[in-house]
Amino acid sequence: MRTKQIVKSGLLAAFAAGTFMACQQPAKQNTESSTPAAGTSASAASNGLVIAYVDIDTVEAYYSYFKQKKTELESNQQAIENELQANVRALQNEAADFQRKANTMTQSEGETAQRTLYQKQQQLEGKAQNMRAKYAEQENKFNEELQKRLNDFLEKFNADKRYAYIMSYRTGASNILYKDKKYDITPEVIKGLNEANPAEVKK
């Protein structure tokens, strides 16, 4: 279980669960009440369907809250692994000590020592499972919070209903085959996300 892979896959679930639907209903067909976004084509506006996209790779690189929380998750994961590795080494040393003393023990002493080692091994496996489950819970909460922040921001961002859909784009993992950069709203989204809760980000 590698931290970067965990965080990356979790982010993909939160950011790119298919489509960011910034408004649930398509833009009105009446062109008089539909205002095209800056840079969008007249034909797209007249059809009442304007689609923008957010580059998730760029969001990961410049969204301060994400970067901070990702670092915290990685630190927590590393602390878990360090603690478990130390426990494993201690148990291995205890087992090696038992092997060295086995010839001097009675059968009863040897059986008792073996049971003790087995119980400690079972306890360590349970501890590892519990610690990793708690980490997974932290990661899930992080992803849920990211999704909520994006949903809330995009709802406000698209309050004027200028976009029918806001798609997510990621290099090598996207169903968008072609993208025109004039429909890229990533800078605006990142700016808005970073400005939304600046006090939460540690300087």
N, C-alpha and C positions, 0 to 999 in steps of 0.2 A: 504494500500500500504506500504509494509515493504521494507526498503532499501535493506537489504541483499538479499531478494528474487528477487528484481528488478535487482540488479547488477549480481546476479548469473545467472538469466535467460538470461540477456543480454550477458554475457560472453559465455554462452552455444551457443547462436546464432552466436557469432563471432568466437569462437574457434572450435566448433563442429557442423558445419553446414552439417555434413555428412562425408566428406572426404577432407583432405588436399591433393590436387594433386600437388605435388611438380614439376612434369613434366607432360605435357599434353599427351605425347605419351609414350607408353610402351617402355621399354629398348630394344635395338636392339637384335635380335635373335642370331647374330653372336657372339659367346663367345670370339672370339679373340679380338673384339673391346669393349667387356663389361667387366669392372673390378669389381669384387665382393667387397662389403664393408667389412671392418674388422668385423669378427665374423659371417658373413653370410655363409650359407652352400653352398657347391659346386653344389648341385643339383638345388638349387634356382637360382644360378648364371647362370648355364647352360641352364635353361629354359628361361632366359632373363627377369624374373619377380622377383624383390626383393622388398619386402614391409617392411617398418618400421612404428613405431607408436610413438606418443607423448602423454604422460600422462598429461591431462589437469589439474587434481587436483594438480599435482606437479608444473606445470607452474604457476598456481594461487598462490601457496605458495612461489615461489622463483623468479618470474619475478618482479623486482623492480618497473618498470613503472606501471604495472598493480596494484600492491599493493598501490602505491602512489595515482593513479587516483581513485581507489576504495574508499580510505579514503576521498578524496576530494568530491566525489559524495555523500558519506554518510553524510558528514558534510553539504553539500548543502541541502540535503533532510531534515536533522534534523532542519536546519535553517528555511526552508520553513514551516515545521510543527509547529515549535515554534511560528513563526509569525502568522500563521493562528489560532492557538489555543488562542493566546493573543487577536486577533481580535474577536474571538467567545466569549471569556469571557467578553470583553468590551461590545459587543452587548447584551449579556445576562444580564449584570448589568443594561444596559440602559432600557431593557424590564422590569426588576424587578422594576426599579425606576418608570416606567410608571404605573405599576400595583399599586404601593403604592399611586400614586398621582391621579389615575383615578377618584376617587370619588369626587375630588375637581375641576375637569376640566369640562368645558362645553362640550356639544356634539361635537361642531365644533373643539374644542381643542383636544378632544380625537381622533376624526377621523384624524386630521392632524398628531398627534403623531403616530398613527397606520400606516399611509401611510409612514411616515418617517422611522419607524422601518422596514417596509416591503422593502422599497427601499434600506436601508442599508444591509438588509439580501441578497437581490438580487445582490448587488454590491460585497458583500463578497464572494458569491458563484462564481461570475464571476472572481474575483481575484484569488480564489483557483484554478479554472480551468486553468487560464492563467499561474500561477506559476508552476503548475504540468506539464503543456504542455511544458514549457521551460525546466523543469528538464528532461522530456522524450527526448527532443531534444538533451540536453547535453549527455544523456546516449547513444543515437543513434550515435552521433558523436564519442563518446568514443569507441563504439563497431566497428564502421567503421575504426577508426584509428588502433585498435588492429588487425583487419583483414588485413589491408594493411601492417602493420609491419610484420605480420606473413608471408603473401604472398611474400613480398619483401625478407625477410630473407631466407625463404625456397627455393626461386628461386636461390639465390646465394649459399645457402648451398648445393643444389642438382645440381649445375651447371655441374658436371661430369656425371649426369644422372645415378648415381649408384642405385637410388631407382625409381621404376616405380610409386609407390604410397606411400604417407606418411599419415597414418590413425590417427585419433584422438581417444583417449581412456579416458573414465571417469568412475569411479567406480559407478555401479548401473545405468548408463545411456549410455550404449555403445552397439553397435551391434557386437562388437568383442567378440567372445565366448572363445577364447584362445589366449594367447599372450606369446611369448618366450622372456624373458628379454634380450637376446643377440641382439634383434632387437629394443630395446628401445633406441631411440636417444634423449630422453628428456633432459638429462644433457647437451648435446652439444647444443641443441636448446636454453635452458635457458641461458647458458653461452654466446652464440652468441647474444641473444636478449639484455642481460644486458650490454654487451660490445659495442653494436651498438650505443647507445646514452646515455653514462654515465652522461653527463652534465645536462640532463633533470631531473634526479632524485635528489631530495633534500636530503642532508645529515642530 
